[in-house]
Amino acid sequence: MSKNIIEKIKEKKKKIIKGVLVFTISAVTVGILGTTIVYNKIKSNINYTKKQAIEIALEQIPGEVAGVRYDLELERLSLEYDIKIKDKNNILREVTVDSKLGAIVDFEDYMYND
């Protein structure tokens, strides 16, 4: 009788492990599919390239580009370019340009000393 109980416990353990594996694989698959869908949507919303975004920013703040960073804007499913520009007064400014609209959506100023 004790062998029968041990076999039942082993069988239950196998079923639990299989269930956990199926759940984990399903969750990972759904996550990958969801990420792929969001990525493709964001990619299709890019109407302005990095170069064009820099040109837009430099039209508003002439100077030297110190760096460009990308941020995902999940509310609008678009990419934003954060462009750092050192202006003629030696002030570091950050201009955020939306890749979907080509619009400046934010400005920030930083003090910059050589």
C-alpha positions as CSV (number, residue, x, y, z in Angstrom):
1,M,0.0,0.0,0.0
2,S,2.8,2.4,0.7
3,K,4.2,1.8,-2.8
4,N,0.9,2.8,-4.3
5,I,0.8,6.0,-2.3
6,I,4.4,6.8,-3.3
7,E,3.5,6.2,-7.0
8,K,0.5,8.5,-6.7
9,I,2.6,11.2,-5.1
10,K,5.2,10.9,-7.9
11,E,2.4,11.1,-10.5
12,K,0.9,14.2,-8.9
13,K,4.3,15.8,-8.8
14,K,4.9,15.1,-12.5
15,K,1.5,16.7,-13.4
16,I,2.3,19.8,-11.3
17,I,5.7,20.1,-13.0
18,K,4.1,19.7,-16.5
19,G,1.4,22.3,-15.6
20,V,4.1,24.8,-14.4
21,L,6.1,24.3,-17.5
22,V,3.1,24.7,-19.8
23,F,2.1,27.9,-17.9
24,T,5.6,29.3,-18.1
25,I,6.1,28.6,-21.8
26,S,2.7,30.1,-22.5
27,A,3.5,33.2,-20.5
28,V,6.8,33.7,-22.3
29,T,5.2,33.2,-25.7
30,V,2.4,35.7,-25.0
31,G,5.1,38.2,-23.7
32,I,7.2,37.8,-26.8
33,L,4.2,38.1,-29.1
34,G,3.0,41.2,-27.2
35,T,6.4,42.8,-27.3
36,T,6.7,42.1,-31.1
37,I,3.3,43.6,-31.8
38,V,4.1,46.8,-29.8
39,Y,7.6,47.0,-31.4
40,N,6.1,46.7,-34.9
41,K,3.4,49.4,-34.1
42,I,6.1,51.8,-32.8
43,K,8.3,51.1,-35.8
44,S,5.4,51.8,-38.2
45,N,4.8,55.1,-36.3
46,I,8.3,56.5,-37.0
47,N,7.8,59.2,-39.6
48,Y,11.0,61.2,-38.7
49,T,14.5,59.8,-38.7
50,K,17.1,60.6,-36.1
51,K,18.8,62.9,-38.6
52,Q,15.5,64.8,-39.3
53,A,14.8,65.1,-35.6
54,I,18.3,66.6,-35.1
55,E,17.6,69.1,-37.9
56,I,14.2,70.1,-36.2
57,A,15.9,70.6,-32.8
58,L,18.8,72.6,-34.3
59,E,16.3,74.9,-36.1
60,Q,15.0,75.9,-32.6
61,I,18.3,75.8,-30.7
62,P,21.3,76.4,-32.9
63,G,24.5,74.8,-31.5
64,E,26.5,71.6,-31.3
65,V,24.8,68.2,-30.8
66,A,26.3,66.6,-27.7
67,G,24.3,63.4,-27.8
68,V,21.1,61.7,-28.9
69,R,19.1,59.1,-26.8
70,Y,15.9,57.2,-27.7
71,D,12.9,56.8,-25.4
72,L,9.8,54.8,-26.0
73,E,6.6,56.8,-25.5
74,L,4.1,54.0,-24.7
75,E,1.0,56.3,-24.5
76,R,1.3,57.3,-28.1
77,L,3.2,54.1,-29.2
78,S,6.0,56.2,-30.7
79,L,9.7,56.8,-30.3
80,E,11.1,60.1,-28.9
81,Y,14.5,61.4,-29.7
82,D,16.2,63.2,-26.7
83,I,18.7,65.5,-28.4
84,K,21.3,67.3,-26.2
85,I,22.6,70.6,-27.8
86,K,25.3,72.8,-26.5
87,D,24.2,76.3,-27.5
88,K,26.3,79.5,-28.2
89,N,26.1,80.5,-24.5
90,N,27.6,77.2,-23.5
91,I,24.4,75.9,-22.0
92,L,23.4,72.3,-22.5
93,R,19.8,72.0,-23.6
94,E,17.8,68.9,-24.2
95,V,15.1,68.9,-26.9
96,T,12.7,66.0,-27.2
97,V,11.3,65.4,-30.7
98,D,8.5,62.9,-31.3
99,S,9.3,60.6,-34.2
100,K,5.7,60.2,-35.2
101,L,4.8,63.9,-35.4
102,G,8.1,65.6,-35.9
103,A,7.1,68.0,-33.1
104,I,9.1,69.2,-30.2
105,V,7.4,67.9,-27.1
106,D,9.8,69.0,-24.4
107,F,12.8,71.3,-23.5
108,E,15.2,71.1,-20.7
109,D,18.2,73.4,-19.9
110,Y,21.3,72.4,-18.0
111,M,24.3,74.5,-17.1
112,Y,27.4,73.4,-19.0
113,N,30.9,74.5,-18.2
114,D,34.0,73.7,-20.3
